């Protein structure tokens, strides 16, 4: 069949094997580094960082929060207590992306997952009392997360 290549005077075979080994180890290092980064970003989301941003204009009021995922249950319980007699969350592992209407006709958007929260209310579609209710709830969320 085929002949086994023999190294020539320039060491071609040795050089080729060295390049393949280097290539293999470089690829393995890159894959391990990428895996470590992905694991870190998946499980260490906002460990000690809390970021709360409230924006308001003539038409909307909005809260965006990023926080330690371990505080998710505390935030969800607070939201449920603030919107009684309604309730949105049954478990700390709930992921939500909905527009909902409460018993008092307050209509607002909420997107929530562990460590992340976005709430928005359209002032034009809601009464002033509904706007104040959601604004008060968002201020309470800031207090729950310790960003007073």
FIMARTOR-461590 format. One record per residue (C-alpha): residue in three letters; residue number from 1; x, z, y. Coordinates in nm, 4 decimals, decimal comma. Example, Ala and Ser with C-alpha at 12.3 -4.5 7.8 and 13.67 -1.06 7.14 Angstrom:
+------+-----+----------+----------+----------+
: code : pos :        u :        w :        v :
+------+-----+----------+----------+----------+
:  Ala :   1 :   1,2300 :   0,7800 :  -0,4500 :
:  Ser :   2 :   1,3670 :   0,7140 :  -0,1060 :
+------+-----+----------+----------+----------+
This chain:
+------+-----+----------+----------+----------+
: code : pos :        u :        w :        v :
+------+-----+----------+----------+----------+
:  Unk :   1 :   0,0000 :   0,0000 :   0,0000 :
:  Unk :   2 :   0,1539 :   0,1080 :   0,3251 :
:  Unk :   3 :   0,4950 :   0,2409 :   0,3887 :
:  Unk :   4 :   0,5533 :   0,5822 :   0,5361 :
:  Unk :   5 :   0,7040 :   0,5368 :   0,8798 :
:  Unk :   6 :   1,0603 :   0,6519 :   0,9038 :
:  Unk :   7 :   1,2085 :   0,7908 :   1,2180 :
:  Unk :   8 :   1,4309 :   0,5471 :   1,3955 :
:  Unk :   9 :   1,7325 :   0,6173 :   1,6090 :
:  Unk :  10 :   1,5176 :   0,7162 :   1,9072 :
:  Unk :  11 :   1,3166 :   0,9732 :   1,7141 :
:  Unk :  12 :   0,9873 :   0,7834 :   1,7561 :
:  Unk :  13 :   0,8056 :   0,9650 :   1,4746 :
:  Unk :  14 :   0,9138 :   1,3080 :   1,5953 :
:  Unk :  15 :   0,8122 :   1,2217 :   1,9514 :
:  Unk :  16 :   0,4704 :   1,0952 :   1,8364 :
:  Unk :  17 :   0,4002 :   1,4119 :   1,6329 :
:  Unk :  18 :   0,5078 :   1,6274 :   1,9289 :
:  Unk :  19 :   0,2667 :   1,4399 :   2,1598 :
:  Unk :  20 :  -0,0194 :   1,4839 :   1,9095 :
:  Unk :  21 :   0,0483 :   1,8581 :   1,8791 :
:  Unk :  22 :   0,0665 :   1,8969 :   2,2552 :
:  Unk :  23 :  -0,2549 :   1,7022 :   2,2947 :
:  Unk :  24 :  -0,4278 :   1,9158 :   2,0331 :
:  Unk :  25 :  -0,3172 :   2,2457 :   2,1894 :
:  Unk :  26 :  -0,4074 :   2,1309 :   2,5399 :
:  Unk :  27 :  -0,7548 :   2,0273 :   2,4230 :
:  Unk :  28 :  -0,8016 :   2,3564 :   2,2351 :
:  Unk :  29 :  -0,6909 :   2,5537 :   2,5436 :
:  Unk :  30 :  -0,9369 :   2,3636 :   2,7658 :
:  Unk :  31 :  -1,2255 :   2,4215 :   2,5242 :
:  Unk :  32 :  -1,1488 :   2,7928 :   2,4930 :
:  Unk :  33 :  -1,1212 :   2,8269 :   2,8730 :
:  Unk :  34 :  -1,4508 :   2,6456 :   2,9255 :
:  Unk :  35 :  -1,6229 :   2,8629 :   2,6627 :
:  Unk :  36 :  -1,4895 :   3,1807 :   2,8237 :
:  Unk :  37 :  -1,6098 :   3,0687 :   3,1665 :
:  Unk :  38 :  -1,9565 :   2,9811 :   3,0374 :
:  Unk :  39 :  -1,9884 :   3,3148 :   2,8568 :
:  Unk :  40 :  -1,8738 :   3,5016 :   3,1662 :
:  Unk :  41 :  -2,1197 :   3,3238 :   3,3927 :
:  Unk :  42 :  -2,4041 :   3,3648 :   3,1417 :
:  Unk :  43 :  -2,3643 :   3,7378 :   3,0805 :
:  Unk :  44 :  -2,2097 :   3,8579 :   3,4049 :
:  Unk :  45 :  -2,4619 :   3,7097 :   3,6467 :
:  Unk :  46 :  -2,4535 :   3,9007 :   3,9728 :
:  Unk :  47 :  -2,3227 :   4,2149 :   3,8060 :
:  Unk :  48 :  -2,2521 :   4,4017 :   4,1282 :
:  Unk :  49 :  -2,3667 :   4,1533 :   4,3882 :
:  Unk :  50 :  -2,7057 :   4,1638 :   4,5516 :
:  Unk :  51 :  -2,8077 :   3,8897 :   4,7884 :
:  Unk :  52 :  -3,1441 :   3,8954 :   4,9631 :
:  Unk :  53 :  -3,2438 :   3,6301 :   5,2125 :
:  Unk :  54 :  -3,5696 :   3,6283 :   5,4043 :
:  Unk :  55 :  -3,6648 :   3,3215 :   5,6012 :
:  Unk :  56 :  -3,9689 :   3,2878 :   5,8188 :
:  Unk :  57 :  -4,1096 :   3,0214 :   6,0444 :
:  Unk :  58 :  -4,4540 :   2,9362 :   6,1809 :
:  Unk :  59 :  -4,5747 :   2,8050 :   5,8437 :
:  Unk :  60 :  -4,3999 :   3,0053 :   5,5712 :
:  Unk :  61 :  -4,2482 :   3,3381 :   5,4789 :
:  Unk :  62 :  -3,9958 :   3,3361 :   5,1956 :
:  Unk :  63 :  -3,7732 :   3,5786 :   5,0067 :
:  Unk :  64 :  -3,4848 :   3,4666 :   4,7843 :
:  Unk :  65 :  -3,2982 :   3,7370 :   4,5931 :
:  Unk :  66 :  -3,0118 :   3,7411 :   4,3468 :
:  Unk :  67 :  -2,9304 :   4,0742 :   4,1874 :
:  Unk :  68 :  -2,8019 :   4,2507 :   3,8789 :
:  Unk :  69 :  -3,0147 :   4,1322 :   3,5866 :
:  Unk :  70 :  -3,0422 :   4,4964 :   3,4753 :
:  Unk :  71 :  -3,2636 :   4,5598 :   3,7813 :
:  Unk :  72 :  -3,5198 :   4,3003 :   3,6733 :
:  Unk :  73 :  -3,7585 :   4,5516 :   3,5155 :
:  Unk :  74 :  -3,7501 :   4,7710 :   3,8251 :
:  Unk :  75 :  -3,8293 :   4,4713 :   4,0489 :
:  Unk :  76 :  -4,1094 :   4,3511 :   3,8199 :
:  Unk :  77 :  -4,2705 :   4,6969 :   3,8061 :
:  Unk :  78 :  -4,2590 :   4,7177 :   4,1848 :
:  Unk :  79 :  -4,4206 :   4,3733 :   4,2245 :
:  Unk :  80 :  -4,6933 :   4,4643 :   3,9748 :
:  Unk :  81 :  -4,7659 :   4,7857 :   4,1672 :
:  Unk :  82 :  -4,7713 :   4,5971 :   4,5002 :
:  Unk :  83 :  -5,0256 :   4,3393 :   4,3820 :
:  Unk :  84 :  -5,2653 :   4,5731 :   4,2016 :
:  Unk :  85 :  -5,5264 :   4,5265 :   4,0638 :
:  Unk :  86 :  -5,3478 :   4,2099 :   3,9569 :
:  Unk :  87 :  -5,0318 :   4,2055 :   3,7477 :
:  Unk :  88 :  -4,7847 :   3,9293 :   3,6749 :
:  Unk :  89 :  -4,5197 :   4,0681 :   3,4429 :
:  Unk :  90 :  -4,5631 :   4,1918 :   3,0882 :
:  Unk :  91 :  -4,1963 :   4,2031 :   2,9902 :
:  Unk :  92 :  -3,8534 :   4,2139 :   3,1542 :
:  Unk :  93 :  -3,7703 :   3,8886 :   2,9785 :
:  Unk :  94 :  -4,0495 :   3,6939 :   3,1461 :
:  Unk :  95 :  -3,9550 :   3,3742 :   3,3247 :
:  Unk :  96 :  -4,2087 :   3,2674 :   3,5813 :
:  Unk :  97 :  -4,2525 :   2,9686 :   3,8106 :
:  Unk :  98 :  -4,6117 :   2,9716 :   3,9384 :
:  Unk :  99 :  -4,8400 :   2,9686 :   4,2358 :
:  Unk : 100 :  -5,0953 :   3,2433 :   4,1901 :
:  Unk : 101 :  -5,4034 :   3,3738 :   4,3664 :
:  Unk : 102 :  -5,4685 :   3,7465 :   4,3730 :
:  Unk : 103 :  -5,8097 :   3,9158 :   4,3689 :
:  Unk : 104 :  -5,8111 :   3,9365 :   4,7506 :
:  Unk : 105 :  -5,7493 :   3,5566 :   4,7708 :
:  Unk : 106 :  -5,3799 :   3,5940 :   4,8580 :
:  Unk : 107 :  -5,2171 :   3,2716 :   4,7413 :
:  Unk : 108 :  -4,8379 :   3,2712 :   4,6954 :
:  Unk : 109 :  -4,5546 :   3,1154 :   4,4960 :
:  Unk : 110 :  -4,3240 :   3,3179 :   4,2737 :
:  Unk : 111 :  -4,0283 :   3,2072 :   4,0659 :
:  Unk : 112 :  -3,8597 :   3,4820 :   3,8681 :
:  Unk : 113 :  -3,6053 :   3,5196 :   3,5923 :
:  Unk : 114 :  -3,3648 :   3,8038 :   3,5124 :
:  Unk : 115 :  -3,1523 :   3,8576 :   3,8243 :
:  Unk : 116 :  -3,3280 :   3,5942 :   4,0366 :
:  Unk : 117 :  -3,6439 :   3,5983 :   4,2462 :
:  Unk : 118 :  -3,8086 :   3,3663 :   4,4939 :
:  Unk : 119 :  -4,1369 :   3,4420 :   4,6685 :
:  Unk : 120 :  -4,3027 :   3,2198 :   4,9276 :
:  Unk : 121 :  -4,6328 :   3,2330 :   5,1097 :
:  Unk : 122 :  -4,7869 :   2,9572 :   5,3178 :
:  Unk : 123 :  -4,9210 :   3,1291 :   5,6288 :
:  Unk : 124 :  -5,1608 :   2,8418 :   5,7017 :
:  Unk : 125 :  -5,3395 :   2,8827 :   5,3658 :
:  Unk : 126 :  -5,3644 :   3,2624 :   5,3797 :
:  Unk : 127 :  -5,5185 :   3,5238 :   5,6031 :
:  Unk : 128 :  -5,3032 :   3,7382 :   5,8287 :
:  Unk : 129 :  -5,3763 :   4,0357 :   5,5996 :
:  Unk : 130 :  -5,2490 :   3,8377 :   5,2977 :
:  Unk : 131 :  -4,9327 :   3,7429 :   5,4845 :
:  Unk : 132 :  -4,8739 :   4,1092 :   5,5771 :
:  Unk : 133 :  -4,9320 :   4,2152 :   5,2151 :
:  Unk : 134 :  -4,6677 :   3,9765 :   5,0815 :
:  Unk : 135 :  -4,4282 :   4,0588 :   5,3669 :
:  Unk : 136 :  -4,4659 :   4,4322 :   5,2930 :
:  Unk : 137 :  -4,4060 :   4,3640 :   4,9215 :
:  Unk : 138 :  -4,0880 :   4,1677 :   5,0016 :
:  Unk : 139 :  -3,9600 :   4,4478 :   5,2254 :
:  Unk : 140 :  -4,0276 :   4,6869 :   4,9378 :
:  Unk : 141 :  -3,8267 :   4,4639 :   4,7036 :
:  Unk : 142 :  -3,5330 :   4,4920 :   4,9448 :
:  Unk : 143 :  -3,5648 :   4,8708 :   4,9237 :
:  Unk : 144 :  -3,5891 :   4,8657 :   4,5435 :
:  Unk : 145 :  -3,2684 :   4,6633 :   4,5277 :
:  Unk : 146 :  -3,0969 :   4,8970 :   4,7715 :
:  Unk : 147 :  -3,0528 :   4,6450 :   5,0536 :
:  Unk : 148 :  -3,2273 :   4,8402 :   5,3290 :
+------+-----+----------+----------+----------+
